[in-house]
């Protein structure tokens, strides 16, 4: 394993993988919402997400790769990157205890803009006008959908901003790790660090789950692990600033799942916002396809 792994950029594939990744992540969040409504504590839901992800990865990777799957050329960086995702999850759900979902959603979606703006100074990526415009257009689309009312927002909003910063730094760190370790090692560290950290917290709040809850606790790990695995591969295929605007697609998946699972039918403003998000994404997709052909 070398510390200078080379991966060719495949931006169109990276975009498609990012859209698939946020679909799985939206499914994970729908199950998490259901489990917390069923009375399971947040710590248990977070633990289930990481522990079932880790178990499935070990079942698949250990027979094939053995203990080499734990071997990273930069383990400290891997742990730090994984902690960013865990902290993001904690801050996001903690903020939901103080603020409404639409307010949290509106604030946290500044993350793609942060990725686009930080990709040049931190990763040396080219900041094109097309990528920046797509990120801004996508954010406008999100605001149209959630229509947040920011009256009375106070210090809990800082929790969401902290979550958005963690998401942005996690995305940038994931892109950087592509030249350090194989994607399977990066995915394993994500699950391992989250499981170890959550296992220190969950025993104090554990609630005996039913058989249905156990099935959903496993499913949340499968969906979350698959989603973040696709996200890691997407960052190996495409620059972070290219795929960042496609994080906004998650809100479209969430709206669809909300309608199917919870019976929440979108209104006209939601469809308008969705059209704006799609337009912003197509701006990048067509531009990257044209650059690739050239």
Secondary structure in CASP SS format (residue, H / E / C, confidence):
PFRMAT SS
TARGET T0000
AUTHOR 0000-0000-0000
METHOD secondary structure of the structure
MODEL  1
X C 1.00
X C 1.00
X C 1.00
X C 1.00
X C 1.00
X C 1.00
X C 1.00
X C 1.00
X C 1.00
X C 1.00
X H 1.00
X H 1.00
X H 1.00
X H 1.00
X H 1.00
X H 1.00
X H 1.00
X H 1.00
X H 1.00
X H 1.00
X H 1.00
X H 1.00
X H 1.00
X H 1.00
X H 1.00
X H 1.00
X H 1.00
X H 1.00
X H 1.00
X H 1.00
X H 1.00
X H 1.00
X H 1.00
X H 1.00
X H 1.00
X H 1.00
X H 1.00
X C 1.00
X C 1.00
X C 1.00
X C 1.00
X H 1.00
X H 1.00
X H 1.00
X H 1.00
X H 1.00
X H 1.00
X H 1.00
X H 1.00
X H 1.00
X H 1.00
X H 1.00
X H 1.00
X H 1.00
X H 1.00
X H 1.00
X H 1.00
X H 1.00
X H 1.00
X H 1.00
X H 1.00
X H 1.00
X H 1.00
X H 1.00
X H 1.00
X H 1.00
X H 1.00
X H 1.00
X H 1.00
X H 1.00
X C 1.00
X C 1.00
X C 1.00
X C 1.00
X H 1.00
X H 1.00
X H 1.00
X H 1.00
X H 1.00
X H 1.00
X H 1.00
X H 1.00
X H 1.00
X H 1.00
X H 1.00
X H 1.00
X H 1.00
X H 1.00
X H 1.00
X H 1.00
X H 1.00
X H 1.00
X H 1.00
X H 1.00
X H 1.00
X C 1.00
X C 1.00
X C 1.00
X C 1.00
X C 1.00
X H 1.00
X H 1.00
X H 1.00
X H 1.00
X H 1.00
X H 1.00
X H 1.00
X H 1.00
X C 1.00
X C 1.00
X H 1.00
X H 1.00
X H 1.00
X H 1.00
X H 1.00
X H 1.00
X H 1.00
X H 1.00
X H 1.00
X H 1.00
X H 1.00
X H 1.00
X H 1.00
X C 1.00
X C 1.00
X C 1.00
X C 1.00
X C 1.00
X H 1.00
X H 1.00
X H 1.00
X H 1.00
X H 1.00
X H 1.00
X H 1.00
X H 1.00
X H 1.00
X H 1.00
X H 1.00
X H 1.00
X H 1.00
X H 1.00
X H 1.00
X H 1.00
X H 1.00
X H 1.00
X C 1.00
X C 1.00
X C 1.00
X C 1.00
X C 1.00
X C 1.00
X C 1.00
X C 1.00
X C 1.00
X H 1.00
X H 1.00
X H 1.00
X H 1.00
X H 1.00
X H 1.00
X H 1.00
X H 1.00
X H 1.00
X H 1.00
X H 1.00
X H 1.00
X H 1.00
X H 1.00
X H 1.00
X H 1.00
X H 1.00
X H 1.00
X H 1.00
X H 1.00
X H 1.00
X H 1.00
X H 1.00
X H 1.00
X C 1.00
X C 1.00
X C 1.00
X H 1.00
X H 1.00
X H 1.00
X H 1.00
X H 1.00
X H 1.00
X H 1.00
X H 1.00
X H 1.00
X H 1.00
X H 1.00
X H 1.00
X H 1.00
X H 1.00
X H 1.00
X H 1.00
X H 1.00
X H 1.00
X H 1.00
X H 1.00
X C 1.00
X C 1.00
X C 1.00
X C 1.00
X C 1.00
X C 1.00
X C 1.00
X C 1.00
X H 1.00
X H 1.00
X H 1.00
X H 1.00
X H 1.00
X H 1.00
X H 1.00
X H 1.00
X H 1.00
X H 1.00
X H 1.00
X H 1.00
X H 1.00
X H 1.00
X H 1.00
X H 1.00
X H 1.00
X H 1.00
X H 1.00
X H 1.00
X H 1.00
X H 1.00
X H 1.00
X H 1.00
X H 1.00
X H 1.00
X H 1.00
X C 1.00
X C 1.00
X H 1.00
X H 1.00
X H 1.00
X H 1.00
X H 1.00
X H 1.00
X H 1.00
X H 1.00
X H 1.00
X H 1.00
X H 1.00
X H 1.00
X H 1.00
X H 1.00
X H 1.00
X H 1.00
X H 1.00
X H 1.00
X H 1.00
X H 1.00
X H 1.00
X H 1.00
X H 1.00
X C 1.00
X C 1.00
X C 1.00
X C 1.00
X C 1.00
X H 1.00
X H 1.00
X H 1.00
X H 1.00
X H 1.00
X H 1.00
X H 1.00
X H 1.00
X H 1.00
X H 1.00
X H 1.00
X H 1.00
X H 1.00
X H 1.00
X H 1.00
X H 1.00
X H 1.00
X H 1.00
X H 1.00
X H 1.00
X H 1.00
X H 1.00
X H 1.00
X H 1.00
X H 1.00
X H 1.00
X C 1.00
END
